[in-house]
Amino acid sequence: MESLYRVSDMSLIAPLFEGWPENLARSTLDGCMGEAYANPAHTAALVVNGDIAFLAGDAGCPEAEALAGYRPPSLQGRMILLSSREAEWRPVIERVWGEKARKVERHAIRKDMDHFDRETLRRFTETLPSGVRLTPLEGELYHKVRAEEWSRDFVSQFRDEADYRARGLGVLALYGDEPVAGASSYVVFRGGIEIEIDTRKDWRRRGLATACGAALMLRCFKRGLYPSWDAANRESVALAEKLGYVYDRPYTTYEID
């Protein structure tokens, strides 16, 4: 870490990420969430938000391997996703992490508001299994989702309940009083949120992810927020397209175990 330092003034590294559509990186550059590290010359940087990290800048600088290999204390012992839009960083990542870096394909979704049909989204929110209702993620429900492994990431990037209440936004599907699916803000950035969506394993394939996603999107629109989506797999792409998003491209990332 001697050759790196934690960045407090994001304007020093923002030019390295200019033109990137990844709102997880933007969240950190906006000063909303996450953290960033750079070399002293500010020619290369690592942005970390949740368990996702991005490298940008000069992959040939003396500190490149230190940046690619750095894992913040908050992520010790956890798997992270590490990527860059710049192909020059890939051999650096592979050299540093070796067999611990598993190359995987994720899928970028276009960031625009031109294709959403609010009436279609509204109908999705009304198509629910018997006994299931949608409700905002708030109050005691914050503690319920935080306590469960499958739903923890709905709120895990926020400091506490007060922070989520002030900046977060979410919708849950409840069966009785128990959350069985939901969609929430994994992180926030200026003007939008990055969507985290999941369904409890025993409730999958019943349209709950579609309903929760649609409800959260409609809540975002009412607040003037953009509901950003990044897909981990083709199933996530299919759900995004069903909700009105447009596929952009695949991209390479590394799971660092």
JOHU-V158446 format. One record per pair of residues at least 24 apart in sequence whose ideal C-beta (glycine too) atoms are under 10 Angstrom apart, sorted by the first residue. I is the first residue (numbers start at 0). J is the second residue. D is the distance in Angstrom with one decimal. If there is no record, write none. Layout:
i->{I/I}
j->{J/J}
d->{D/D}
This chain:
i->{0/0/0/1/1/2/2/2/2/2/2/2/2/2/3/3/3/3/3/3/3/3/3/3/3/4/4/4/4/4/4/5/5/5/5/5/6/6/6/6/6/6/6/6/7/7/8/8/9/9/9/9/10/11/11/11/11/12/12/12/12/12/12/12/12/12/12/12/13/13/13/14/14/14/14/15/15/15/15/15/15/15/15/15/15/15/16/16/16/16/16/16/17/18/19/19/19/19/19/19/20/20/20/20/20/20/20/20/20/21/21/21/21/21/21/21/21/21/21/21/21/21/22/22/22/22/22/22/22/22/22/22/22/22/22/22/22/22/23/23/23/23/23/23/23/23/23/23/23/23/23/23/24/24/24/24/24/24/24/24/25/25/25/25/25/25/25/25/26/26/26/26/26/26/26/26/26/26/26/27/27/27/27/28/28/29/29/29/29/30/30/31/31/31/31/31/31/32/32/32/32/32/32/32/32/32/32/32/33/33/33/33/33/34/34/36/36/36/36/36/37/37/38/38/38/38/43/43/43/45/45/45/45/45/47/47/47/47/47/48/48/48/48/48/49/49/49/49/49/49/49/49/49/49/49/49/50/50/50/50/50/50/50/50/50/50/50/51/51/51/51/51/51/51/51/51/51/52/52/52/52/52/52/52/52/53/53/53/53/53/53/53/53/54/54/54/54/54/54/54/54/54/54/55/55/55/55/56/56/56/56/57/57/57/58/58/58/58/58/58/58/58/58/59/59/60/63/63/63/63/63/63/64/64/64/64/65/66/66/66/67/67/67/67/67/67/67/67/67/68/68/68/68/68/69/70/74/77/77/78/78/78/79/79/79/79/79/80/80/80/80/80/80/81/81/81/81/82/82/82/82/83/83/83/83/84/84/86/88/89/89/89/92/92/92/92/93/95/96/96/96/96/98/99/99/99/99/100/100/100/100/100/101/101/101/101/101/102/102/102/102/103/103/103/103/103/103/104/104/104/104/104/104/104/105/105/105/105/105/105/105/105/105/105/105/106/106/106/106/106/106/106/106/106/106/106/106/106/106/107/107/107/107/107/107/107/107/107/108/108/108/108/108/108/108/108/108/108/108/108/108/108/109/109/109/109/109/109/109/110/110/110/110/110/110/110/110/111/111/111/111/112/112/112/112/113/113/114/114/114/114/114/115/115/115/115/115/115/115/115/116/116/117/117/117/117/117/119/119/119/119/120/120/120/120/120/120/120/120/120/120/120/121/121/121/122/122/123/123/123/123/123/123/123/123/123/123/123/124/124/124/124/124/124/124/124/124/124/125/125/125/126/126/126/126/126/126/127/127/127/127/127/127/127/127/127/128/128/128/128/128/128/128/128/129/130/130/130/130/131/131/131/131/131/131/131/131/131/131/131/132/132/132/132/132/133/133/133/133/133/133/133/133/133/133/133/133/133/134/134/134/134/134/134/134/134/134/135/135/135/135/135/135/135/136/136/136/136/136/136/136/136/136/136/136/136/136/136/137/137/137/137/137/137/138/139/140/140/140/140/140/140/140/141/141/141/143/143/143/143/143/144/144/144/144/144/144/147/147/147/149/149/149/149/149/149/149/149/150/150/150/150/150/150/150/150/150/151/151/152/152/152/152/152/153/153/153/153/153/153/153/153/153/154/154/154/154/154/155/155/155/156/156/156/156/156/156/156/157/157/157/157/157/162/163/166/167/168/168/168/168/168/168/168/168/169/169/169/169/169/169/169/170/170/170/170/170/170/170/170/170/170/171/171/171/171/172/172/172/172/172/172/172/172/172/172/174/174/174/177/178/178/179/179/179/179/180/180/180/180/180/180/180/180/181/181/181/181/181/181/182/182/182/182/182/182/182/182/182/182/182/182/183/183/184/184/184/184/184/185/185/186/187/188/188/188/189/189/190/190/190/190/191/191/191/191/191/191/191/192/192/192/192/192/192/192/193/193/193/193/193/194/194/194/194/194/194/194/194/194/196/196/196/196/196/208/208/208/208/208/209/209/209/212/212/212/212/212/213/213/213/215/216/216/216}
j->{36/65/69/62/65/38/39/60/61/62/64/65/66/69/36/37/38/39/43/44/45/62/65/66/69/35/36/37/38/39/41/34/35/36/37/71/34/35/36/37/41/44/45/46/34/35/35/41/35/37/44/46/41/35/37/41/44/36/37/38/41/42/43/44/45/46/55/56/41/44/55/41/44/55/56/41/42/43/44/46/53/54/55/56/57/85/44/46/53/55/56/84/55/84/46/53/55/83/84/85/84/107/108/109/110/227/229/247/248/46/48/51/53/55/82/84/107/110/193/227/229/250/48/110/185/186/187/188/189/190/191/192/193/194/225/227/228/229/47/48/49/51/52/53/80/156/185/186/188/193/227/229/48/51/52/53/55/82/84/188/110/186/188/189/190/191/193/227/156/184/185/186/187/188/189/191/192/193/227/52/53/186/188/188/189/187/188/189/190/188/189/156/166/186/187/188/189/156/157/158/162/166/184/185/186/187/188/193/71/73/156/186/188/71/73/62/65/66/69/71/62/66/62/63/65/66/67/88/91/69/70/71/81/83/71/73/74/79/81/156/185/186/188/193/73/74/77/79/80/152/155/156/185/186/193/195/74/77/78/79/80/81/152/155/156/254/255/79/80/81/82/105/185/186/193/229/252/79/80/81/82/83/252/253/255/80/81/82/83/84/85/88/252/81/82/83/84/85/87/88/89/91/92/83/84/85/88/83/85/87/88/85/87/88/83/85/86/87/88/89/90/91/92/87/91/91/87/88/91/92/94/95/91/92/94/95/95/91/92/95/91/92/93/94/95/96/100/253/255/92/94/95/96/255/95/255/255/255/256/254/255/256/252/253/254/255/256/105/231/252/253/254/255/252/253/254/255/250/251/252/253/250/251/252/253/250/251/251/253/251/252/253/251/252/253/255/253/255/253/254/255/256/256/253/254/255/256/252/253/254/255/256/252/253/254/255/256/251/252/253/254/231/232/251/252/253/254/231/232/233/249/250/251/252/229/230/231/232/235/236/248/249/250/251/252/228/229/230/231/232/233/235/236/239/246/247/248/249/250/228/229/230/236/246/247/248/249/250/194/227/228/229/230/235/236/239/240/244/245/246/247/248/228/239/244/245/246/247/248/191/225/227/228/229/244/245/247/225/244/245/247/220/225/226/243/243/245/240/242/243/244/245/213/216/217/220/226/242/243/244/242/243/213/216/217/220/243/213/241/242/243/209/210/212/213/214/215/216/217/220/242/243/213/214/217/210/213/206/209/210/211/212/213/214/216/217/241/242/170/209/210/211/212/213/214/215/216/217/210/213/214/205/206/207/209/210/213/172/174/180/205/206/207/209/210/211/172/174/179/202/205/206/207/210/174/173/174/175/179/172/173/174/175/179/180/202/205/206/207/210/171/172/173/174/175/170/171/172/173/180/181/182/207/210/211/213/214/215/169/170/171/172/173/176/178/181/214/168/169/170/171/214/215/218/163/164/167/168/169/170/171/178/181/182/183/184/211/215/163/164/167/168/169/171/164/176/169/171/173/176/177/178/181/167/169/183/171/173/176/177/178/169/171/178/181/183/197/177/178/199/178/179/180/181/197/198/199/200/178/179/180/181/183/195/197/198/199/195/197/183/185/195/196/197/178/181/182/183/184/185/195/196/197/181/183/184/185/195/183/185/195/183/184/185/186/187/193/195/183/184/185/186/187/187/187/192/192/192/194/215/218/219/222/224/226/194/195/196/211/214/215/218/196/210/211/212/213/214/215/216/217/218/207/211/214/215/198/199/202/205/206/207/208/210/211/214/199/202/207/202/202/211/203/205/207/211/205/206/207/208/209/210/211/212/207/208/211/212/214/215/207/208/209/210/211/212/213/214/215/216/218/226/211/215/215/219/224/226/227/227/229/227/224/224/225/227/224/225/223/224/225/227/219/222/223/224/225/226/227/218/219/222/224/225/226/227/225/226/227/228/229/219/226/227/228/229/235/239/242/244/228/235/238/239/242/234/235/238/241/242/238/241/242/238/239/241/242/244/241/242/243/242/242/243/244}
d->{8.4/7.5/6.9/9.8/8.5/6.5/7.5/9.6/7.1/4.6/9.6/5.2/8.8/9.9/4.9/6.8/6.3/8.3/9.4/9.4/7.9/6.1/5.6/6.4/6.3/9.9/6.8/6.7/8.2/7.0/10.0/6.4/7.2/5.7/8.4/8.8/7.8/4.2/6.4/5.1/8.2/6.9/9.2/8.7/9.7/8.9/9.8/9.5/6.6/9.9/9.5/9.1/9.8/9.2/6.9/4.8/8.5/9.1/5.3/9.8/5.8/9.2/8.6/4.1/9.3/7.8/7.6/7.6/10.0/9.2/9.9/8.6/9.9/9.3/9.0/7.8/7.7/7.2/5.3/9.1/9.8/9.3/4.1/4.3/8.6/9.3/7.7/7.2/7.5/5.1/8.7/8.6/9.2/8.4/9.6/7.7/7.4/9.6/5.9/9.8/8.9/6.7/9.1/8.1/5.1/8.8/9.3/7.7/10.0/8.9/9.4/8.7/6.4/10.0/8.6/7.7/7.9/9.3/9.1/8.9/7.3/9.2/9.3/7.3/9.9/7.7/9.3/5.1/9.6/9.3/6.4/8.4/5.3/10.0/8.1/4.3/9.4/7.9/9.4/4.7/7.3/5.3/9.0/7.3/9.6/10.0/7.9/6.1/8.2/5.7/8.4/7.2/7.0/8.7/9.1/4.8/7.9/10.0/9.4/9.0/9.9/9.3/4.8/7.7/9.3/8.7/9.1/8.8/9.0/10.0/9.2/4.5/6.4/4.0/8.4/9.0/9.0/7.0/9.4/9.8/8.7/8.5/8.5/8.4/9.5/8.7/5.1/4.6/8.8/9.6/8.7/9.9/7.7/7.1/5.3/5.4/6.8/5.8/8.2/9.6/9.7/8.6/9.8/9.3/4.8/6.4/7.9/9.5/9.5/10.0/8.0/7.0/9.8/6.3/8.2/9.4/8.9/6.5/6.0/8.0/8.4/7.8/3.8/8.1/7.9/6.9/9.3/9.0/9.8/6.1/9.7/9.1/8.6/9.5/5.7/8.2/7.1/7.9/9.2/7.4/8.6/5.5/9.4/8.5/9.3/8.9/9.9/9.0/9.1/7.5/7.3/5.1/6.4/6.4/9.0/9.1/6.3/5.9/6.7/5.0/6.4/9.8/8.7/9.2/9.4/9.9/9.5/7.1/4.8/8.1/8.0/9.7/9.0/8.9/9.3/8.7/8.3/5.7/6.9/4.9/7.7/9.3/9.5/9.6/8.5/9.3/7.8/6.1/6.1/7.9/9.8/9.2/9.3/7.1/7.5/4.2/9.1/7.5/9.5/4.7/9.6/7.7/7.5/6.3/7.3/6.6/8.0/9.1/7.9/9.6/8.8/9.3/8.5/9.8/7.8/6.5/8.8/3.8/4.7/8.6/8.1/5.3/9.3/7.2/8.7/10.0/8.9/7.7/5.2/9.7/9.5/8.8/6.1/9.3/6.9/5.2/8.7/8.3/10.0/9.2/4.8/5.1/9.2/8.1/4.7/7.6/9.4/9.5/9.6/8.7/9.3/4.2/7.0/9.3/9.4/7.7/9.1/9.3/9.5/5.9/6.5/5.4/9.9/8.7/7.7/4.9/8.9/7.7/8.8/5.1/7.1/6.1/7.5/6.7/4.8/8.2/5.4/6.8/6.6/3.6/6.5/9.4/8.8/8.8/9.5/7.4/9.8/8.3/9.7/6.8/10.0/8.1/9.7/9.5/5.4/8.2/7.8/9.3/7.1/9.8/5.7/8.9/9.0/9.0/8.9/5.9/5.4/9.9/4.4/7.4/5.7/8.3/9.6/6.5/4.5/8.0/6.9/6.1/7.8/5.8/8.2/8.5/9.1/7.7/5.8/7.1/5.6/9.4/8.5/9.3/5.1/7.3/6.4/7.7/6.7/6.6/5.8/8.0/9.0/9.7/10.0/7.1/5.8/7.9/5.2/9.6/7.5/4.0/7.7/7.5/7.3/7.2/5.0/8.5/6.8/7.6/7.4/5.4/7.4/9.3/6.5/7.7/9.7/8.1/4.2/5.3/7.5/5.7/9.9/7.9/4.6/6.3/6.0/8.8/7.4/5.3/8.6/4.8/7.0/6.4/5.8/9.3/9.3/9.7/6.9/4.4/7.2/4.6/9.1/8.8/7.2/6.3/8.7/9.7/9.3/9.6/8.2/8.9/9.0/7.3/9.8/8.4/6.8/9.5/9.5/9.3/8.2/9.4/9.6/5.0/7.0/5.5/9.7/7.0/9.3/7.7/8.9/7.7/4.2/8.0/9.4/5.9/9.3/8.6/6.6/6.9/9.1/8.0/9.2/8.4/7.0/9.4/9.6/8.5/4.1/7.9/9.7/5.8/5.5/8.6/6.8/7.1/7.4/8.9/6.7/9.7/8.2/7.7/5.1/5.5/9.2/7.8/3.8/8.0/9.3/9.4/8.2/7.4/8.6/8.9/5.3/8.4/9.4/5.1/4.7/9.6/9.6/7.2/8.0/9.4/9.8/9.7/5.6/9.7/7.6/6.3/9.3/7.1/9.8/9.9/8.5/7.3/7.4/10.0/5.8/9.8/8.8/8.1/9.2/8.2/5.2/7.5/7.6/9.5/9.5/9.2/5.6/7.3/9.9/5.3/6.8/5.3/9.2/7.0/8.3/8.4/8.2/9.5/7.0/8.3/9.2/7.3/5.6/8.4/9.4/5.7/7.1/5.8/7.7/9.3/9.3/9.8/9.2/6.4/6.8/9.4/5.3/9.6/9.7/7.3/5.7/8.2/5.7/10.0/9.1/9.7/9.4/8.3/6.9/6.3/7.6/9.0/9.7/7.9/7.9/9.8/7.5/7.8/3.1/6.3/5.1/8.3/6.4/8.7/5.7/9.2/9.7/9.1/8.4/6.7/9.1/9.7/7.9/9.2/8.7/9.0/8.5/5.9/8.1/9.0/9.9/6.6/8.9/8.6/8.7/10.0/8.6/9.6/8.5/7.7/5.8/8.1/7.1/5.7/6.6/7.8/9.8/9.6/7.5/8.0/9.1/9.6/9.5/9.5/6.0/8.1/5.5/6.9/6.0/9.3/8.7/6.1/8.5/9.2/6.5/9.4/7.5/9.8/9.7/8.1/6.2/5.1/9.8/7.5/8.7/5.5/8.0/3.7/8.2/7.8/5.8/8.9/7.7/9.8/6.7/8.7/9.2/9.1/9.8/8.2/8.8/9.9/8.3/6.2/5.3/8.6/9.3/8.8/9.7/8.4/9.8/9.0/8.7/10.0/9.9/8.9/7.9/5.9/9.6/6.8/6.0/6.8/7.3/7.3/9.0/9.6/8.5/9.9/8.6/9.6/6.7/8.7/9.6/8.4/5.1/8.3/8.8/4.3/4.7/9.3/9.0/6.7/9.7/7.1/9.4/9.9/7.9/9.1/7.8/9.2/9.5/4.7/8.8/6.5/5.5/8.9/9.2/7.5/9.5/9.9/9.7/10.0/9.5/8.9/6.6/9.8/8.4/9.3/3.6/6.0/9.5/7.7/5.3/9.5/8.5/8.8/5.4/9.5/9.7/8.5/9.5/7.4/9.7/8.9/4.0/4.8/8.5/7.1/4.1/8.2/9.4/8.7/8.7/7.1/8.2/8.9/8.8/8.7/9.6/9.3/9.3/9.2/8.5/9.5/8.7/7.7/9.8/9.9/7.5/6.5/5.9/9.7/7.3/9.7/9.2/5.0/3.5/6.7/5.4/9.8/6.5/9.5/6.0/7.7/6.1/6.7/9.7/8.4/4.8/7.8/6.9/8.7/5.4/6.6/5.3/8.4/10.0/9.0/9.6/10.0/8.6/8.1/7.5/9.5/9.8/9.5/9.3/6.0/9.5/9.5/6.6/6.2/7.0/6.8/8.3/8.6/5.4/9.8/9.1/6.0/9.0/9.8/6.5/8.0/9.4}
